[in-house]
């Protein structure tokens, strides 16, 4: 779904800059999930599963193209 847009952005920024930006976005998203789980009191193993699910969804949507 988003893969063509991601490929265009990667080509525009260059692979190194794109990977750096992508890494920061993934880390921010994982931190947001962690903060939510801590606030609500969700166990660490559930938090890890949520982060894995977010990664799998990103792959399916083409965000990790």
Secondary structure, 3 states (H helix, E strand, C coil): CCHHHHHHHHHHHCHHHHHHHHHHHHHHHHHHHHHHHHHHCCCHHHHHHHHHHHHHHHHHHCCCC
